[in-house]
Amino acid sequence: MPLVVAINTFREAVRDRVLYNLIFFALLMIAAAVLVGQISIGIEKLVIINLGLTAISVVGLAMAVFIGVGLVYKEMDKRTLDALLAKPIRRWEFLFGKYAGLLLTLAVNTMLMTLGLGAALWYVGRPFSRVDASILVAVYFIGLELALVTALALLFSCFSTPMLSAVFTLALYVGGVFSADIRSLGEMTGSPALGAMGKVVYYLLPNFHNFNVIAAAAHGRAVPASLIAANTAYAAAYIAVVLLAAAAIFSSRDLK
């Protein structure tokens, strides 16, 4: 049954014109990167990869947040959730199905944008080599990041409105990007209390900083296998905790 929900969620997302607009915007940014790269003599590869991966990350983040926050709320608002839950499906199965459907949508769109980036590099005569594997690793890390953001958006959508859910999700994302800086700031104050508070915030917030290897990919530097394994395990564990929390909240809600 979760598979059926996932497929239906994917179909609904594919019919949403907003997705096509976002993909078009990403491909437009990649095309602009080609033009800027041709002007920037000697660093066109650096510019194209930087802007291309940034476009994939920003557009993917927009999809994850603004679609994820409405996954559950939309069903409750249209009162279609009552009919769905009247069938032999548990609430957590419905929730996980929605999550899987949006993940599939993000994966397909990220793949299309990655192909666009590859086409841009090919167009400027950039021969592909083994160092380009770091670009695929960067895209993989972006995918992990989007999976985590989607889980957070789904969690907030279980008990809040889409607008507040989007604010909460984006706030956690920004906080997660700068979590290491927050810890460092607490240590710099010299106060044991603020230092301890900074560490608590650092470990509670999702650490999005470690997922950003765009600069390494642009410069052709290899990403350590240990970092790939650590990020994969971290994302899987954090997503599992968030989804379990979302399932617990959603299962305890009175939907009448």
N, C-alpha and C positions, 0 to 999 in steps of 0.2 A: 504493500500500500504506500509506503513512503516513496517508492520509485515512481508510482503513478502521480503523486503530488509533485515530485521533482520535475517530471516531464511536462506536466501542465504548467508549472511555474516557468520553465524554460520557454514554452510556446507563448505564454503571455508576454514574457520579456522580449521575445523576438518580434512580436507584433507592435511593441512600443516604439514609436518613431523617435523618441528621445535618444534611444541607443544608437540609431543610425546617425543622428546629428552629432553625437559625441565621438563616434568612430570617424566621421568625416572631419571633425575638428582635429582629432589626433593625426590623421593622415595629412591634413593641411599643415599642421605644425612640422611634420616630418618633411614635407615638400619645401617649406620655408627654410628648414635646416639645410637642405641641399643648396638653396640659393645663397644663404649666409656662408655656408662652407666653401662655396666656390669663390666668394669674395675674400675669405680668410685664407690666404695663400699658405700652404704647408700644414694647416691644422684643420682641413675640411673634415677628415675622419673624426677628429675629436669633437668638433662642433655637431656633426650629424648624429653621432652616438649619444652625446650628452642631451641634446634637445629631443631626440627620438625617444630615448628611455624615459626622460622626464615627462614627455607627452603621454606615454603609455601609463606611467604611474599616476599622473594627475587625472586623466580621463577614467582610468580604472577606479580610482578613489571616489570620483563623483558618482560613478555607477553603483559602487558598493554601498555608499551612504544613502543616496537619494532613492534608490530602489529598495535597499534593505530595510530602511526605517518604515516602509509602508507595507511590507510583506504580510504582517499579521493584522495591523490596524485596518488595512483596506478590506480584508475579509470580514472583520468585525463590523466595520462601518456599513458595508453593503448587506450585512446579515446573511452572507453566504456561508459563514463559518458554522452556523447552526445545522445547516443541511449536510455539510461535510462531516461534522462530528456525530451526526445521527447514523452515519455508516460505521461499519466495523473498523474504525481507525482510532488509535489512541492520540491524545493531544501531543505527546512528545514525537510520535511518528509524523504527524502533520507538520510539526515545527522543523524536524530534521529534513523532511521532504522539501520544504520551502527553502531551507538553507542549501541543500544539495542542488536544487534547481537554479538558484542564483549563482552558485559557484560554477555550474556548467556554463551559464551565460557569460560570466566573467572570463572563464577559460577560453571560450570560443572567440570572444571579442579581443582578448589579449593576444591570442594567436594571430588574428587578422592584422592587428596593429604591428605585431612583430614581423610579419611578412612584409608589411609596408616599409618598415625600417630596413629590412634586408634588401628590398627593391631599391631603396634610396642609395644604399651603399654600393649596390651593383651598378646603378645608373652613373655614378661618378667614377666608375672604373676601379673601385676598391676590390682587389682580389681577396677572396675569403681564405683564411688560414686557421691553424690550430688555436691561435690566440683569441679568435673570435668566440671561442667557447665561453669566455668570461661574459660576453653579451647575453648568451642564453642563461647563464647562471644569474645574471642581474634580472632578467625577465622572470626566472623562477622565484627569486626572492621577492619581486614585486607581486607575484601570484600568492606567495605565503602571506605577505602583508595584506593583500586584499581579502584573503580568506579570514584573517583575524579581524579586520575592520568589519566585514560582513557579519561575523559572529557577534561583535559588539552592537552593531546596528540592530540585529535581530533581538538581542537581549533587551535593549531599550524599547523596542517596538512592542514588547509584551506587556508593558505597563505605562507607556507614555504616548503622547501624540507624535505624529511624524516630525513636526517642527522641533519640539523639545528633544526628540530622539536624535535628530540630526545635529543639534547643538551639543548634546552630551557626547556623541560619537566623535565629532570633530575635535571637541575639547580633549578627549582622551587621546586622540591621534596626535595632536600638537604636543600634549604633555609627554606622550611616549617618544616622540622625536627628540625632545630635549630632556629626557629623563636623566641622562648622564650629567648634563649641565646642572640640573637641579641638585643632584647629589654633590657635585663639586662645589656648588654655591653654598650648600649647607656646611661642608667641611671648611670652606674658606672663612666662614664667620668666626670660627674658633669656639663656638658655643656647642657644648656636648648635646644639648637638647635639639638645637637646629640641625646639627650633624646627624643625629639619630633619626630625626624627622625626614631629612633628605634621603637617607638610606631606605626608610620605609616606603616613601613615595617612589623611589627608584625601583624597588622590587615589586611593588604593587602595579605600577603602570606597565602597559605592554611596551617592551623595548623595541621600538621601530627603528632606532638608530642603526642597529646591527644589520638591518635588511638593506641598507643603502650602500650598494657597491657600484653605483653608476660611474663614479670617477675612475675606479679601478678598471672597469670594462672599457671606458673611453681611452685609457692609456695602454690597454692591452695587457694589464697585469693579471696574472692568474689568481683565482680566488681559492684559498686553502680548503682542502676537503674537510678539515675539522670544522671550519666555519659553516660549511654547507650542512654537515651533520648536526651541528649545534643549533642552527637556525631552524632546521626541519623539526627536530625534537622539541624545541622551545615553542614553536608555533602550534604543533600538534597538542602539546600539553595545555597551553593557554586556551586554545580553541575548545578543547574538551571541557575544561572547567567552566568557560563562559556558556557553552551550549547546555551543560547540565544545570547551571543556574537559571538559564532561560526556560528550560523544560520544567523546573521546579516552580518557577513563578507562574508560567502559563497554565500549568496543571492545577494550581491552587486558585486561579482567578474564577470569579463568578461572572459568567458571560451573559447572564440574563439581563 
